[in-house]
Amino acid sequence: MVWVKSINGKTNLRFDDTNPTKEEVEYVDSIKADIKWLGFEWEGTELYASDYFEQLYEYAIKLIKKGVAYVDSSRSKP
């Protein structure tokens, strides 16, 4: 965090909520409290990966069309 301040940078707190409908608010609040207890401060409100799902999906489509990414549709074995 000292380095970020030294270059006048910003720090975000982003949660990787891959299934936001099943996320419990108490876990997010607990993580935020723990991070603050450690002395870490972030700018603005926290961010969530689910807020960008559509944008990330569009990026994936572009990469697939460029031939530099693929979708693995194979099934895992039980």
Sequence and secondary structure as in RCSB ss.txt:
>XXXX:A:sequence
MVWVKSINGKTNLRFDDTNPTKEEVEYVDSIKADIKWLGFEWEGTELYASDYFEQLYEYAIKLIKKGVAYVDSSR
SKP
>XXXX:A:secstr
 HHHHHTT     EE  SSGGG  HHHHHHHHHHHHHTT   SSS EEGGGGHHHHHHHHHHHHHHTS       
   
